[in-house]
Amino acid sequence: MPFKPIDCLILTFVLAVSAGCGRVERRPHYDEPKDYGRPPVNIAPVNDSGDAEIPGSTPAAVKVDPVNPDTVVASILFKGTVDPDSFRFVTSSGDLLNPWSMPGSKYLRKYFEGNQSVLLYGRQTYGDEVTGVSKLFQDGISGTADLGVLVGGESESGTQRLERIVGNDEIDGACPTAAVCIRSMLWTPNTGKIRTFCYRDETTGEATIVPYAPAPNFPAKDAKKAAGSYGPYWVDTFDGEVNCAKLELDQTPYESRKIIIRFIFNPNPKMTYMVKQRELSEADYSVRVIVDKLGRQPVMNEQPYVDAITRMQGESEYFMNSREKTLLKVIKRTRKSINFPGDDTWIGSLIRTYNSLSPITGIMMDVHAEYCMNLMDDTFENFCSPTGLQP
Amino acid sequence: MKTICRFKFTNTFVTLTLAGALTSLAFTAGMAQAQDLFPAGVEAKASGMESAISSRSAPAALYNPANLGLEHAQKKAYLEAGLIRARMAYEHPQFDQVFVEVKSPVATAGITGSVFDPRLRAALTIFPAKSGGLTIDGIPQPIGDATHSLSVENNDQTIKTALAASWTLAPGINVGSGIIHSMESRSISAQVVGSATAILDQKMSNDFTRGIAGVRADSKLGSVAAALTSSVRKTYVGERSMAGGIPRSKPEAVSFEPAVFAAGWSVPVGPVRTEFSMNHRMWGAASGIMREGLASESTGADIHDITETGLRLSWVAIPTLTISGSVANLPSPWGEGGILNSRETSVMGPGFGLSNGVDRHAIGLLAHSSDTRFGNFDVGMMNVWGSRTVSAAGANPGHYQTDIMTITAASTFIF
């Protein structure tokens, strides 16, 4: 039987399809979190002059229980030269809180790596497991206050100050667990006008809070709860400094934008073990926060420029010590444990975040912040350091 | 990290192939792709590489003109048409993966036949190696001391025309020579994502000519063939404008096509024929010639000679049908680039879109049937793939992957 061209075609096609599938891996080749090529920006030394601004970015999620000071904690690691004694929390009313005089301060310790870091540490608690609403931030800092004003980022262009807040029953809107939420943002450029950014619910038009960044010091199982889309929100931009919660009738924004904020949770399946060196276990995840200006498609690999996308990444590394050997072995054997079961099973973490900028402010900024939490008691060596891995 | 990638074609399929546009994604214009993404003709594709021993009919004018001596004296037309699917991925250590997939037609056309003397064969071949446009919304590229995500629009066209002839010195012994003319033109526009101002807008074009000569000897014991193709240094005319630089100036890019020594032998054993092909590409000569000309005005490339090898087995299934399978190893001539110990300035390294930026493996299949209603009819496929990681010290650090699949058919018929 003569061979026909169509036979050749069919034969070759079948062989081609079977031979040529899937040569290009779409999975990430690099395990390290992306920082988009932005070098960390050292945060200037704190000025202990009573200034209401604190250098640094969003501090670690903390909870202070005034009833039981032994569970207090705050753990913050700033890059740059910092005098730990000068560190202060600031409430929205401008009151300075000295962590060294707070309840539980006997557990606050100083940790120095050269003169570039300060670490305060103690116990960590998590968000509300039932409601998924975080009640952590600032609660203990001011005792009763649920909000604070902190520097969200500094750059060569200016300073971004956040009215930081957490969701609770007294606040309209819910702040998702493992997210840092803000009610407003104040942008103070080095040159030009000060501007305030207020947020309104798209439907009701009422002032609301918006998730701003992934919160550090959360295990993956809690951070995962923050995944999803939030909004739409109206972002009203005002000239000057205004109180978003109490706007005057004659205060009208010169610009309003509608945004949706998306939290994308990315568990990292890779775990590394350094048992011989430090009996150290790591588990990490990242949360990417993307702010989409409605009507605009995000662009691949887009640097977080004006009116574009903000990406914020958090990475957590969890540490264990010899007391957790048993658990460590279990984890190593099953290789499934980015979901640590609870606050008693891990004893420390280092979180690095890269808050590249806010598209809401329309200003590009570079902020690199690190947070370190160590829950070990005073009989254990502290693993936390600026690198997070070496003592 | 989840990868997000979009691409789109920006032009119509006026010419026969768009896949070559991929090769120009190497934003660095100086890398104007001296090596084609795929070879011309179904025989070469099915061999997984350009071959001095396997090439037949009109495409032989590009790889070994002496093979034209095997062609029939009557004038024959050669028409090849196929499809290519090219996938390339690049992940910079600090950026999401860039992934591009292009599906496009490919083609080669030509005529062969005897002229003036029965011992003289001639061929004219046209091979559109690149033609098309591509837009990438974000690709990381080093600019100055930092890496930025660039939105790149690119249009690229390369048409190769080969005119060659062979002379039969004695039965079974042929020599041949020819010229390969390339018409190249490309335009590229790039801007930092989020910025409204283009950091680069460049148009460049020129014509280049290379010489090729070959020899082939055939006997009952087997065949041997060899060919030598000359090198060419490529400079361009056109204009470029760069943000913060000279508004309009001549393109500074300098590219290069290396001299290639190709050889091969073929031995028949019963119905099975074994062919070995080898191409030695003298890329080392380009190390002091190539100039990227965009981010850097300095000359130099981290590139060296390589030798490609391939093995092909053909089986005569029935008198009118031959089936062959081949494997080939195609190493990359590129080092990593960057600051080399021997130089004080940064030199070029591999970039995204370079067809030979990674070490590749190739497999090919061919079904050749003769005396069909379409004359001699060939159907073939080629799959080329590879990956590499360029370290942080390299000129363009990151992880590169390539996968190219081609299915093609060709007909050779008397006219």
Interface residues (C-beta under 8 A of the other chain):
Chain A: P2 F3 K4 P5 D7 C8 L9 L11 T12 F13 L15 A16 A19 G20 R23 V24 E25 R26 P28 H29 Y30 E32 K34 D35 Y36 G37 I264 N266 S286 R288 P298 V299 M300 N301 E302 Q303 Y305 V306 D307 A308
Chain B: M1 K2 T3 I4 C5 R6 R85 R87 M88 A89 E91 P93 Q94 F95 D96 Q97 V98 F99 I136 D137 G138 I139 P140 A146 T147 H148 S149 S151 V192 V193 G194 S195 A317 I318 T320 L321 I363 L365 L366 A367 S369 T372 R373 F374 F377 D378 V379 G380 M381 N383 W385 S387 T389 H399 Q401 T402 D403 M405 I407 A409
